[in-house]
Amino acid sequence: MAITRDDVAQVALLSRLEMTDDELGKYSEQLSDILEYASMLNELDIEGVEPTMHAVPIKNVFREDEVRESLDIEKVLKSAPESEGNYFRVPRIIDESEGH
């Protein structure tokens, strides 16, 4: 399947991209080459090949959600630059005077 300059121009228009005549020619040629290369997949013998969703098996990598002992809050807060009560103290990043 060949992609024409008009095809590329239409996609560029829909994408709101400006393209020169040279770019239209270059991209129509490159896209045609890509489609030609991809069409070679139709020549493969896939008789007896089971369809797959993924090339490699996938398994859930999440661990079971189980209650465990938490970190000691005092030890954790000792490594923080600043703390207030049982919380980390961080610099303000929202200026309330802007009325948001």
Gaussian input, Z-matrix of N, CA and C with variables (Angstrom, degrees):
# hf/3-21g

backbone

0 1
 N
 C     1     B1
 C     2     B2     1     A1
 N     3     B3     2     A2     1     D1
 C     4     B4     3     A3     2     D2
 C     5     B5     4     A4     3     D3
 N     6     B6     5     A5     4     D4
 C     7     B7     6     A6     5     D5
 C     8     B8     7     A7     6     D6
 N     9     B9     8     A8     7     D7
 C    10    B10     9     A9     8     D8
 C    11    B11    10    A10     9     D9
 N    12    B12    11    A11    10    D10
 C    13    B13    12    A12    11    D11
 C    14    B14    13    A13    12    D12
 N    15    B15    14    A14    13    D13
 C    16    B16    15    A15    14    D14
 C    17    B17    16    A16    15    D15
 N    18    B18    17    A17    16    D16
 C    19    B19    18    A18    17    D17
 C    20    B20    19    A19    18    D18
 N    21    B21    20    A20    19    D19
 C    22    B22    21    A21    20    D20
 C    23    B23    22    A22    21    D21
 N    24    B24    23    A23    22    D22
 C    25    B25    24    A24    23    D23
 C    26    B26    25    A25    24    D24
 N    27    B27    26    A26    25    D25
 C    28    B28    27    A27    26    D26
 C    29    B29    28    A28    27    D27
 N    30    B30    29    A29    28    D28
 C    31    B31    30    A30    29    D29
 C    32    B32    31    A31    30    D30
 N    33    B33    32    A32    31    D31
 C    34    B34    33    A33    32    D32
 C    35    B35    34    A34    33    D33
 N    36    B36    35    A35    34    D34
 C    37    B37    36    A36    35    D35
 C    38    B38    37    A37    36    D36
 N    39    B39    38    A38    37    D37
 C    40    B40    39    A39    38    D38
 C    41    B41    40    A40    39    D39
 N    42    B42    41    A41    40    D40
 C    43    B43    42    A42    41    D41
 C    44    B44    43    A43    42    D42
 N    45    B45    44    A44    43    D43
 C    46    B46    45    A45    44    D44
 C    47    B47    46    A46    45    D45
 N    48    B48    47    A47    46    D46
 C    49    B49    48    A48    47    D47
 C    50    B50    49    A49    48    D48
 N    51    B51    50    A50    49    D49
 C    52    B52    51    A51    50    D50
 C    53    B53    52    A52    51    D51
 N    54    B54    53    A53    52    D52
 C    55    B55    54    A54    53    D53
 C    56    B56    55    A55    54    D54
 N    57    B57    56    A56    55    D55
 C    58    B58    57    A57    56    D56
 C    59    B59    58    A58    57    D57
 N    60    B60    59    A59    58    D58
 C    61    B61    60    A60    59    D59
 C    62    B62    61    A61    60    D60
 N    63    B63    62    A62    61    D61
 C    64    B64    63    A63    62    D62
 C    65    B65    64    A64    63    D63
 N    66    B66    65    A65    64    D64
 C    67    B67    66    A66    65    D65
 C    68    B68    67    A67    66    D66
 N    69    B69    68    A68    67    D67
 C    70    B70    69    A69    68    D68
 C    71    B71    70    A70    69    D69
 N    72    B72    71    A71    70    D70
 C    73    B73    72    A72    71    D71
 C    74    B74    73    A73    72    D72
 N    75    B75    74    A74    73    D73
 C    76    B76    75    A75    74    D74
 C    77    B77    76    A76    75    D75
 N    78    B78    77    A77    76    D76
 C    79    B79    78    A78    77    D77
 C    80    B80    79    A79    78    D78
 N    81    B81    80    A80    79    D79
 C    82    B82    81    A81    80    D80
 C    83    B83    82    A82    81    D81
 N    84    B84    83    A83    82    D82
 C    85    B85    84    A84    83    D83
 C    86    B86    85    A85    84    D84
 N    87    B87    86    A86    85    D85
 C    88    B88    87    A87    86    D86
 C    89    B89    88    A88    87    D87
 N    90    B90    89    A89    88    D88
 C    91    B91    90    A90    89    D89
 C    92    B92    91    A91    90    D90
 N    93    B93    92    A92    91    D91
 C    94    B94    93    A93    92    D92
 C    95    B95    94    A94    93    D93
 N    96    B96    95    A95    94    D94
 C    97    B97    96    A96    95    D95
 C    98    B98    97    A97    96    D96
 N    99    B99    98    A98    97    D97
 C   100   B100    99    A99    98    D98
 C   101   B101   100   A100    99    D99
 N   102   B102   101   A101   100   D100
 C   103   B103   102   A102   101   D101
 C   104   B104   103   A103   102   D102
 N   105   B105   104   A104   103   D103
 C   106   B106   105   A105   104   D104
 C   107   B107   106   A106   105   D105
 N   108   B108   107   A107   106   D106
 C   109   B109   108   A108   107   D107
 C   110   B110   109   A109   108   D108
 N   111   B111   110   A110   109   D109
 C   112   B112   111   A111   110   D110
 C   113   B113   112   A112   111   D111
 N   114   B114   113   A113   112   D112
 C   115   B115   114   A114   113   D113
 C   116   B116   115   A115   114   D114
 N   117   B117   116   A116   115   D115
 C   118   B118   117   A117   116   D116
 C   119   B119   118   A118   117   D117
 N   120   B120   119   A119   118   D118
 C   121   B121   120   A120   119   D119
 C   122   B122   121   A121   120   D120
 N   123   B123   122   A122   121   D121
 C   124   B124   123   A123   122   D122
 C   125   B125   124   A124   123   D123
 N   126   B126   125   A125   124   D124
 C   127   B127   126   A126   125   D125
 C   128   B128   127   A127   126   D126
 N   129   B129   128   A128   127   D127
 C   130   B130   129   A129   128   D128
 C   131   B131   130   A130   129   D129
 N   132   B132   131   A131   130   D130
 C   133   B133   132   A132   131   D131
 C   134   B134   133   A133   132   D132
 N   135   B135   134   A134   133   D133
 C   136   B136   135   A135   134   D134
 C   137   B137   136   A136   135   D135
 N   138   B138   137   A137   136   D136
 C   139   B139   138   A138   137   D137
 C   140   B140   139   A139   138   D138
 N   141   B141   140   A140   139   D139
 C   142   B142   141   A141   140   D140
 C   143   B143   142   A142   141   D141
 N   144   B144   143   A143   142   D142
 C   145   B145   144   A144   143   D143
 C   146   B146   145   A145   144   D144
 N   147   B147   146   A146   145   D145
 C   148   B148   147   A147   146   D146
 C   149   B149   148   A148   147   D147
 N   150   B150   149   A149   148   D148
 C   151   B151   150   A150   149   D149
 C   152   B152   151   A151   150   D150
 N   153   B153   152   A152   151   D151
 C   154   B154   153   A153   152   D152
 C   155   B155   154   A154   153   D153
 N   156   B156   155   A155   154   D154
 C   157   B157   156   A156   155   D155
 C   158   B158   157   A157   156   D156
 N   159   B159   158   A158   157   D157
 C   160   B160   159   A159   158   D158
 C   161   B161   160   A160   159   D159
 N   162   B162   161   A161   160   D160
 C   163   B163   162   A162   161   D161
 C   164   B164   163   A163   162   D162
 N   165   B165   164   A164   163   D163
 C   166   B166   165   A165   164   D164
 C   167   B167   166   A166   165   D165
 N   168   B168   167   A167   166   D166
 C   169   B169   168   A168   167   D167
 C   170   B170   169   A169   168   D168
 N   171   B171   170   A170   169   D169
 C   172   B172   171   A171   170   D170
 C   173   B173   172   A172   171   D171
 N   174   B174   173   A173   172   D172
 C   175   B175   174   A174   173   D173
 C   176   B176   175   A175   174   D174
 N   177   B177   176   A176   175   D175
 C   178   B178   177   A177   176   D176
 C   179   B179   178   A178   177   D177
 N   180   B180   179   A179   178   D178
 C   181   B181   180   A180   179   D179
 C   182   B182   181   A181   180   D180
 N   183   B183   182   A182   181   D181
 C   184   B184   183   A183   182   D182
 C   185   B185   184   A184   183   D183
 N   186   B186   185   A185   184   D184
 C   187   B187   186   A186   185   D185
 C   188   B188   187   A187   186   D186
 N   189   B189   188   A188   187   D187
 C   190   B190   189   A189   188   D188
 C   191   B191   190   A190   189   D189
 N   192   B192   191   A191   190   D190
 C   193   B193   192   A192   191   D191
 C   194   B194   193   A193   192   D192
 N   195   B195   194   A194   193   D193
 C   196   B196   195   A195   194   D194
 C   197   B197   196   A196   195   D195
 N   198   B198   197   A197   196   D196
 C   199   B199   198   A198   197   D197
 C   200   B200   199   A199   198   D198
 N   201   B201   200   A200   199   D199
 C   202   B202   201   A201   200   D200
 C   203   B203   202   A202   201   D201
 N   204   B204   203   A203   202   D202
 C   205   B205   204   A204   203   D203
 C   206   B206   205   A205   204   D204
 N   207   B207   206   A206   205   D205
 C   208   B208   207   A207   206   D206
 C   209   B209   208   A208   207   D207
 N   210   B210   209   A209   208   D208
 C   211   B211   210   A210   209   D209
 C   212   B212   211   A211   210   D210
 N   213   B213   212   A212   211   D211
 C   214   B214   213   A213   212   D212
 C   215   B215   214   A214   213   D213
 N   216   B216   215   A215   214   D214
 C   217   B217   216   A216   215   D215
 C   218   B218   217   A217   216   D216
 N   219   B219   218   A218   217   D217
 C   220   B220   219   A219   218   D218
 C   221   B221   220   A220   219   D219
 N   222   B222   221   A221   220   D220
 C   223   B223   222   A222   221   D221
 C   224   B224   223   A223   222   D222
 N   225   B225   224   A224   223   D223
 C   226   B226   225   A225   224   D224
 C   227   B227   226   A226   225   D225
 N   228   B228   227   A227   226   D226
 C   229   B229   228   A228   227   D227
 C   230   B230   229   A229   228   D228
 N   231   B231   230   A230   229   D229
 C   232   B232   231   A231   230   D230
 C   233   B233   232   A232   231   D231
 N   234   B234   233   A233   232   D232
 C   235   B235   234   A234   233   D233
 C   236   B236   235   A235   234   D234
 N   237   B237   236   A236   235   D235
 C   238   B238   237   A237   236   D236
 C   239   B239   238   A238   237   D237
 N   240   B240   239   A239   238   D238
 C   241   B241   240   A240   239   D239
 C   242   B242   241   A241   240   D240
 N   243   B243   242   A242   241   D241
 C   244   B244   243   A243   242   D242
 C   245   B245   244   A244   243   D243
 N   246   B246   245   A245   244   D244
 C   247   B247   246   A246   245   D245
 C   248   B248   247   A247   246   D246
 N   249   B249   248   A248   247   D247
 C   250   B250   249   A249   248   D248
 C   251   B251   250   A250   249   D249
 N   252   B252   251   A251   250   D250
 C   253   B253   252   A252   251   D251
 C   254   B254   253   A253   252   D252
 N   255   B255   254   A254   253   D253
 C   256   B256   255   A255   254   D254
 C   257   B257   256   A256   255   D255
 N   258   B258   257   A257   256   D256
 C   259   B259   258   A258   257   D257
 C   260   B260   259   A259   258   D258
 N   261   B261   260   A260   259   D259
 C   262   B262   261   A261   260   D260
 C   263   B263   262   A262   261   D261
 N   264   B264   263   A263   262   D262
 C   265   B265   264   A264   263   D263
 C   266   B266   265   A265   264   D264
 N   267   B267   266   A266   265   D265
 C   268   B268   267   A267   266   D266
 C   269   B269   268   A268   267   D267
 N   270   B270   269   A269   268   D268
 C   271   B271   270   A270   269   D269
 C   272   B272   271   A271   270   D270
 N   273   B273   272   A272   271   D271
 C   274   B274   273   A273   272   D272
 C   275   B275   274   A274   273   D273
 N   276   B276   275   A275   274   D274
 C   277   B277   276   A276   275   D275
 C   278   B278   277   A277   276   D276
 N   279   B279   278   A278   277   D277
 C   280   B280   279   A279   278   D278
 C   281   B281   280   A280   279   D279
 N   282   B282   281   A281   280   D280
 C   283   B283   282   A282   281   D281
 C   284   B284   283   A283   282   D282
 N   285   B285   284   A284   283   D283
 C   286   B286   285   A285   284   D284
 C   287   B287   286   A286   285   D285
 N   288   B288   287   A287   286   D286
 C   289   B289   288   A288   287   D287
 C   290   B290   289   A289   288   D288
 N   291   B291   290   A290   289   D289
 C   292   B292   291   A291   290   D290
 C   293   B293   292   A292   291   D291
 N   294   B294   293   A293   292   D292
 C   295   B295   294   A294   293   D293
 C   296   B296   295   A295   294   D294
 N   297   B297   296   A296   295   D295
 C   298   B298   297   A297   296   D296
 C   299   B299   298   A298   297   D297

   B1=1.4582
   B2=1.5185
   B3=1.2853
   B4=1.4648
   B5=1.5255
   B6=1.2959
   B7=1.4637
   B8=1.5215
   B9=1.3124
   B10=1.4640
   B11=1.5239
   B12=1.3196
   B13=1.4730
   B14=1.5319
   B15=1.3472
   B16=1.4673
   B17=1.5253
   B18=1.3395
   B19=1.4732
   B20=1.5289
   B21=1.3246
   B22=1.4706
   B23=1.5221
   B24=1.3275
   B25=1.4675
   B26=1.5257
   B27=1.3375
   B28=1.4681
   B29=1.5229
   B30=1.3260
   B31=1.4655
   B32=1.5244
   B33=1.3174
   B34=1.4684
   B35=1.5234
   B36=1.3250
   B37=1.4631
   B38=1.5332
   B39=1.3348
   B40=1.4600
   B41=1.5241
   B42=1.3305
   B43=1.4641
   B44=1.5178
   B45=1.3106
   B46=1.4654
   B47=1.5334
   B48=1.3338
   B49=1.4582
   B50=1.5162
   B51=1.3186
   B52=1.4609
   B53=1.5090
   B54=1.3524
   B55=1.4559
   B56=1.5168
   B57=1.3226
   B58=1.4591
   B59=1.5204
   B60=1.3483
   B61=1.4657
   B62=1.5192
   B63=1.3403
   B64=1.4685
   B65=1.5236
   B66=1.3349
   B67=1.4588
   B68=1.5275
   B69=1.3318
   B70=1.4654
   B71=1.5266
   B72=1.3293
   B73=1.4565
   B74=1.5207
   B75=1.3256
   B76=1.4642
   B77=1.5184
   B78=1.3486
   B79=1.4619
   B80=1.5241
   B81=1.3323
   B82=1.4628
   B83=1.5298
   B84=1.3189
   B85=1.4631
   B86=1.5320
   B87=1.3251
   B88=1.4626
   B89=1.5325
   B90=1.3226
   B91=1.4621
   B92=1.5222
   B93=1.3216
   B94=1.4641
   B95=1.5213
   B96=1.3261
   B97=1.4677
   B98=1.5293
   B99=1.3169
   B100=1.4661
   B101=1.5263
   B102=1.3336
   B103=1.4616
   B104=1.5209
   B105=1.3183
   B106=1.4673
   B107=1.5255
   B108=1.3136
   B109=1.4649
   B110=1.5259
   B111=1.3381
   B112=1.4582
   B113=1.5259
   B114=1.3169
   B115=1.4710
   B116=1.5240
   B117=1.3261
   B118=1.4671
   B119=1.5237
   B120=1.3189
   B121=1.4632
   B122=1.5250
   B123=1.3375
   B124=1.4643
   B125=1.5278
   B126=1.3104
   B127=1.4552
   B128=1.5320
   B129=1.3301
   B130=1.4576
   B131=1.5255
   B132=1.3378
   B133=1.4531
   B134=1.5272
   B135=1.3226
   B136=1.4624
   B137=1.5240
   B138=1.3101
   B139=1.4622
   B140=1.5246
   B141=1.3172
   B142=1.4526
   B143=1.5200
   B144=1.3137
   B145=1.4695
   B146=1.5219
   B147=1.3182
   B148=1.4613
   B149=1.5293
   B150=1.3345
   B151=1.4702
   B152=1.5227
   B153=1.3160
   B154=1.4614
   B155=1.5150
   B156=1.3127
   B157=1.4592
   B158=1.5189
   B159=1.3507
   B160=1.4535
   B161=1.5156
   B162=1.2989
   B163=1.4606
   B164=1.5239
   B165=1.3137
   B166=1.4641
   B167=1.5228
   B168=1.3319
   B169=1.4702
   B170=1.5261
   B171=1.3083
   B172=1.4700
   B173=1.5201
   B174=1.3243
   B175=1.4530
   B176=1.5139
   B177=1.3012
   B178=1.4502
   B179=1.5305
   B180=1.3183
   B181=1.4609
   B182=1.5253
   B183=1.3109
   B184=1.4549
   B185=1.5227
   B186=1.3100
   B187=1.4559
   B188=1.5208
   B189=1.3048
   B190=1.4580
   B191=1.5309
   B192=1.3019
   B193=1.4617
   B194=1.5258
   B195=1.3087
   B196=1.4589
   B197=1.5218
   B198=1.3116
   B199=1.4618
   B200=1.5263
   B201=1.3258
   B202=1.4603
   B203=1.5210
   B204=1.3095
   B205=1.4525
   B206=1.5307
   B207=1.3219
   B208=1.4607
   B209=1.5195
   B210=1.3192
   B211=1.4608
   B212=1.5244
   B213=1.2953
   B214=1.4518
   B215=1.5280
   B216=1.3321
   B217=1.4623
   B218=1.5266
   B219=1.3096
   B220=1.4665
   B221=1.5263
   B222=1.3216
   B223=1.4660
   B224=1.5248
   B225=1.3241
   B226=1.4656
   B227=1.5217
   B228=1.3098
   B229=1.4629
   B230=1.5264
   B231=1.3304
   B232=1.4631
   B233=1.5249
   B234=1.3364
   B235=1.4647
   B236=1.5269
   B237=1.3259
   B238=1.4635
   B239=1.5271
   B240=1.3256
   B241=1.4648
   B242=1.5291
   B243=1.3644
   B244=1.4610
   B245=1.5188
   B246=1.3308
   B247=1.4620
   B248=1.5143
   B249=1.3216
   B250=1.4586
   B251=1.5218
   B252=1.3172
   B253=1.4660
   B254=1.5205
   B255=1.3048
   B256=1.4630
   B257=1.5300
   B258=1.3426
   B259=1.4574
   B260=1.5281
   B261=1.3276
   B262=1.4624
   B263=1.5209
   B264=1.3076
   B265=1.4621
   B266=1.5197
   B267=1.3376
   B268=1.4651
   B269=1.5269
   B270=1.3279
   B271=1.4683
   B272=1.5287
   B273=1.3192
   B274=1.4627
   B275=1.5335
   B276=1.3322
   B277=1.4723
   B278=1.5206
   B279=1.3253
   B280=1.4614
   B281=1.5143
   B282=1.3218
   B283=1.4600
   B284=1.5180
   B285=1.3244
   B286=1.4726
   B287=1.5093
   B288=1.3259
   B289=1.4661
   B290=1.5323
   B291=1.3402
   B292=1.4699
   B293=1.5034
   B294=1.3417
   B295=1.4471
   B296=1.5160
   B297=1.3108
   B298=1.4842
   B299=1.4847
   A1=108.64
   A2=116.31
   A3=120.94
   A4=109.71
   A5=115.31
   A6=122.24
   A7=106.77
   A8=116.45
   A9=120.37
   A10=110.81
   A11=114.13
   A12=119.84
   A13=109.40
   A14=115.77
   A15=119.59
   A16=111.23
   A17=116.58
   A18=120.01
   A19=110.16
   A20=116.05
   A21=120.81
   A22=110.13
   A23=116.85
   A24=120.55
   A25=110.72
   A26=117.03
   A27=120.74
   A28=110.90
   A29=117.16
   A30=120.56
   A31=110.07
   A32=117.19
   A33=120.83
   A34=110.53
   A35=116.67
   A36=120.94
   A37=110.29
   A38=116.23
   A39=119.98
   A40=111.85
   A41=116.46
   A42=121.50
   A43=112.18
   A44=115.63
   A45=122.31
   A46=111.59
   A47=114.67
   A48=121.42
   A49=108.97
   A50=115.97
   A51=119.94
   A52=108.75
   A53=116.62
   A54=120.77
   A55=109.70
   A56=114.68
   A57=120.57
   A58=108.80
   A59=116.33
   A60=120.20
   A61=110.86
   A62=116.36
   A63=119.58
   A64=111.06
   A65=117.40
   A66=121.14
   A67=111.04
   A68=117.45
   A69=120.36
   A70=110.54
   A71=116.43
   A72=120.71
   A73=111.71
   A74=115.71
   A75=121.31
   A76=111.19
   A77=117.30
   A78=120.71
   A79=112.17
   A80=118.10
   A81=118.83
   A82=109.72
   A83=117.48
   A84=121.45
   A85=110.84
   A86=116.96
   A87=120.64
   A88=111.31
   A89=117.56
   A90=120.42
   A91=111.39
   A92=117.62
   A93=120.97
   A94=110.27
   A95=116.75
   A96=120.79
   A97=111.13
   A98=116.87
   A99=121.32
   A100=109.74
   A101=117.23
   A102=120.35
   A103=111.39
   A104=117.24
   A105=120.92
   A106=110.05
   A107=116.65
   A108=120.92
   A109=110.36
   A110=116.94
   A111=120.96
   A112=111.27
   A113=118.26
   A114=120.73
   A115=111.43
   A116=117.86
   A117=120.43
   A118=110.78
   A119=118.21
   A120=121.51
   A121=111.12
   A122=117.11
   A123=120.61
   A124=111.86
   A125=118.01
   A126=122.21
   A127=112.43
   A128=117.72
   A129=120.83
   A130=111.24
   A131=116.02
   A132=121.74
   A133=107.77
   A134=116.33
   A135=120.14
   A136=111.13
   A137=116.57
   A138=121.25
   A139=109.60
   A140=117.39
   A141=122.26
   A142=114.66
   A143=118.22
   A144=120.98
   A145=108.32
   A146=114.84
   A147=119.84
   A148=110.48
   A149=117.90
   A150=119.27
   A151=110.39
   A152=116.59
   A153=121.56
   A154=109.57
   A155=114.65
   A156=120.05
   A157=110.67
   A158=115.73
   A159=121.11
   A160=108.62
   A161=116.65
   A162=121.20
   A163=112.46
   A164=116.68
   A165=120.86
   A166=108.25
   A167=117.05
   A168=118.78
   A169=111.16
   A170=114.91
   A171=120.08
   A172=108.04
   A173=115.46
   A174=119.61
   A175=108.56
   A176=115.60
   A177=121.06
   A178=108.54
   A179=116.39
   A180=120.34
   A181=112.61
   A182=116.92
   A183=119.71
   A184=110.10
   A185=115.81
   A186=119.68
   A187=108.44
   A188=115.68
   A189=120.53
   A190=108.75
   A191=116.43
   A192=121.50
   A193=107.61
   A194=115.23
   A195=118.94
   A196=110.21
   A197=115.20
   A198=121.48
   A199=108.25
   A200=115.38
   A201=120.71
   A202=108.59
   A203=115.61
   A204=120.09
   A205=108.65
   A206=115.98
   A207=121.22
   A208=110.78
   A209=115.49
   A210=120.57
   A211=109.20
   A212=116.50
   A213=121.63
   A214=108.24
   A215=116.51
   A216=121.75
   A217=112.11
   A218=117.87
   A219=120.42
   A220=110.85
   A221=117.70
   A222=120.87
   A223=111.19
   A224=115.29
   A225=119.94
   A226=110.30
   A227=117.15
   A228=120.41
   A229=112.25
   A230=118.94
   A231=121.04
   A232=111.46
   A233=116.98
   A234=119.86
   A235=112.40
   A236=117.47
   A237=121.36
   A238=110.30
   A239=117.81
   A240=120.29
   A241=112.02
   A242=115.40
   A243=119.92
   A244=108.75
   A245=115.92
   A246=120.28
   A247=108.58
   A248=113.99
   A249=120.38
   A250=106.55
   A251=117.25
   A252=120.09
   A253=108.83
   A254=116.21
   A255=121.05
   A256=112.27
   A257=117.61
   A258=121.49
   A259=111.11
   A260=115.63
   A261=121.03
   A262=107.46
   A263=116.51
   A264=120.33
   A265=107.20
   A266=115.26
   A267=120.81
   A268=108.87
   A269=117.59
   A270=119.81
   A271=111.41
   A272=115.61
   A273=121.18
   A274=108.06
   A275=115.45
   A276=118.75
   A277=111.93
   A278=117.50
   A279=121.19
   A280=107.51
   A281=114.66
   A282=119.78
   A283=108.11
   A284=116.73
   A285=121.13
   A286=112.20
   A287=119.28
   A288=121.27
   A289=111.82
   A290=117.97
   A291=120.46
   A292=111.93
   A293=118.14
   A294=121.89
   A295=114.93
   A296=117.90
   A297=120.42
   A298=111.14
   D1=129.94
   D2=-179.55
   D3=-100.62
   D4=135.19
   D5=175.09
   D6=-94.47
   D7=125.13
   D8=-177.68
   D9=-90.29
   D10=166.75
   D11=175.76
   D12=-60.18
   D13=-37.31
   D14=179.52
   D15=-64.20
   D16=-38.20
   D17=176.92
   D18=-60.20
   D19=-47.89
   D20=-179.19
   D21=-64.75
   D22=-40.10
   D23=179.37
   D24=-63.26
   D25=-38.76
   D26=179.52
   D27=-66.25
   D28=-44.39
   D29=178.57
   D30=-65.03
   D31=-40.36
   D32=177.80
   D33=-61.61
   D34=-41.26
   D35=178.99
   D36=-63.14
   D37=-46.88
   D38=179.81
   D39=-64.93
   D40=-30.19
   D41=-179.82
   D42=-89.01
   D43=-2.00
   D44=-177.81
   D45=58.60
   D46=45.77
   D47=176.99
   D48=-110.60
   D49=135.66
   D50=173.79
   D51=-89.87
   D52=133.04
   D53=178.86
   D54=-134.76
   D55=140.73
   D56=175.16
   D57=-79.77
   D58=167.81
   D59=176.62
   D60=-59.83
   D61=-39.13
   D62=178.34
   D63=-61.57
   D64=-42.41
   D65=-179.88
   D66=-66.35
   D67=-40.16
   D68=178.04
   D69=-59.41
   D70=-43.42
   D71=178.77
   D72=-66.12
   D73=-45.35
   D74=-179.11
   D75=-61.12
   D76=-48.47
   D77=-176.10
   D78=-72.17
   D79=-34.75
   D80=177.71
   D81=-65.16
   D82=-37.67
   D83=177.41
   D84=-67.64
   D85=-46.27
   D86=-179.28
   D87=-63.33
   D88=-44.43
   D89=-179.82
   D90=-65.71
   D91=-37.68
   D92=176.35
   D93=-62.96
   D94=-41.83
   D95=178.14
   D96=-62.50
   D97=-41.15
   D98=179.88
   D99=-63.05
   D100=-46.70
   D101=-179.56
   D102=-65.19
   D103=-37.28
   D104=177.63
   D105=-63.85
   D106=-43.18
   D107=178.77
   D108=-63.70
   D109=-43.90
   D110=-179.58
   D111=-66.11
   D112=-30.91
   D113=-179.56
   D114=-67.17
   D115=-17.18
   D116=176.67
   D117=-63.65
   D118=-21.50
   D119=177.34
   D120=-62.57
   D121=-28.31
   D122=178.81
   D123=-65.98
   D124=-18.85
   D125=-178.47
   D126=-85.01
   D127=-9.77
   D128=-178.07
   D129=-73.04
   D130=141.47
   D131=175.34
   D132=-84.62
   D133=110.67
   D134=-178.55
   D135=-114.35
   D136=18.78
   D137=178.11
   D138=-58.40
   D139=125.93
   D140=177.84
   D141=82.84
   D142=0.85
   D143=178.87
   D144=-87.48
   D145=121.53
   D146=-179.87
   D147=-69.91
   D148=136.33
   D149=175.65
   D150=-65.33
   D151=144.00
   D152=178.26
   D153=-132.08
   D154=155.67
   D155=175.81
   D156=-90.52
   D157=-28.48
   D158=-178.01
   D159=-137.42
   D160=150.50
   D161=-179.39
   D162=-71.61
   D163=-26.69
   D164=179.39
   D165=-126.73
   D166=151.98
   D167=178.84
   D168=-61.89
   D169=143.17
   D170=179.93
   D171=-119.23
   D172=136.94
   D173=174.45
   D174=-132.01
   D175=158.56
   D176=179.30
   D177=-68.33
   D178=125.73
   D179=-178.04
   D180=-97.93
   D181=3.64
   D182=179.93
   D183=-79.26
   D184=142.11
   D185=176.73
   D186=-83.81
   D187=163.44
   D188=175.78
   D189=-63.59
   D190=144.10
   D191=178.78
   D192=-84.48
   D193=105.97
   D194=-178.59
   D195=-132.78
   D196=147.92
   D197=-179.90
   D198=-69.75
   D199=129.49
   D200=176.92
   D201=-134.02
   D202=166.89
   D203=178.67
   D204=-67.68
   D205=134.60
   D206=179.85
   D207=-83.87
   D208=166.73
   D209=174.86
   D210=-67.86
   D211=149.73
   D212=177.66
   D213=-71.54
   D214=120.74
   D215=-174.89
   D216=-59.67
   D217=-38.09
   D218=-179.10
   D219=-66.35
   D220=-41.65
   D221=178.08
   D222=-64.20
   D223=-42.40
   D224=-178.99
   D225=-63.66
   D226=-46.19
   D227=-177.32
   D228=-70.15
   D229=-22.10
   D230=175.96
   D231=-64.84
   D232=-28.01
   D233=-179.16
   D234=-87.48
   D235=-6.22
   D236=179.60
   D237=-82.48
   D238=142.74
   D239=176.94
   D240=-59.12
   D241=-39.95
   D242=178.09
   D243=-145.22
   D244=146.58
   D245=175.45
   D246=-141.06
   D247=161.76
   D248=177.86
   D249=-143.55
   D250=112.32
   D251=-173.88
   D252=64.89
   D253=-129.82
   D254=178.21
   D255=-99.28
   D256=25.71
   D257=-175.27
   D258=-125.54
   D259=155.17
   D260=170.55
   D261=-75.50
   D262=139.12
   D263=174.97
   D264=-102.31
   D265=126.28
   D266=-177.62
   D267=-126.52
   D268=158.03
   D269=179.42
   D270=-63.91
   D271=145.51
   D272=176.74
   D273=-67.54
   D274=134.44
   D275=178.97
   D276=-116.52
   D277=-7.72
   D278=179.57
   D279=-114.48
   D280=127.05
   D281=178.84
   D282=-91.05
   D283=108.93
   D284=-176.45
   D285=-67.58
   D286=-18.63
   D287=-178.98
   D288=-71.98
   D289=-12.78
   D290=179.93
   D291=-78.88
   D292=-7.80
   D293=174.53
   D294=75.53
   D295=30.11
   D296=178.32
   D297=-84.12

